[in-house]
Amino acid sequence: MGADARRVILDRVRAALGDREPPPAPDAGLASPLPAEDLVDLLVDRLVDYRARVSIVGPEAAGAAVAALLAEAGAEQAVVPPGLPAQWRPAGVAVVEDAPGIGARDLDALGHVVTGCALAVADTGSLVFDHGAGQGRRALTLVPDHHVCLVREDQIVGSLTDAFRALADAGTAGRPVTFVSGPSATSDIELRRVEGVHGPRLLDVVIVADRAERDGPAPG
């Protein structure tokens, strides 16, 4: 179709529409009105539904919570990405700083990883990584069998619309973005759930909140 033909068609469309109001933006009115505390509760509900294990702790207890989860999983060592806050690094295990020389086989053998995230989406129970400082490369969220992810309360957003707004800078910079909703899972031909086929079999989420701690993980 030539340029003149396209112009004729578009002119006819404009004439047919006349002075109608433009449709609302796709994200209009979708931002969550929930207060921060309700966002935490909604995120926990979604994560538990996905069979993740969830703990809510104060900032001073984050490192101890991570160490306890790793000990419960029998970990002797864990990979951490560059930039992970010092107070989130677990005691009692050998901490392996991720580096370019650590390949997928190495990550699989190490078996445990501790990371932060870019944000979490309460409505979908998704953890989102733009692979900045403290989050590491995509392989860290996909290869080790056990992933411990820390989420600050102020990183929780209500909806995917809010998440895409917050991730605008990552998109502009060309960084990859990874959404994780629960442990890796699929179903076989008889609809039996199988976990750990193409990612972590066990996902522990530690929500770091300023409000009072809740004892122990929520049931997974």
Secondary structure, 3 states (H helix, E strand, C coil): CCHHHHHHHHHHHHHHHCCCCCCCCCCCCCCCCCCHHHHHHHHHHHHHHCCCEEEEECHHHHHHHHHHHHHHCCCCEEEECCCCCHHHCCCCCEEEECCCCCCHHHHHHHCEEEECCCEEECCCCEEEECCCCCCCCHHHHHCCCEEEEEEEHHHEECCHHHHHHHCHHHHHHCCCCEEECCCCEEECCCCCEEECCCCCCEEEEEEECCCCCEEEEECC
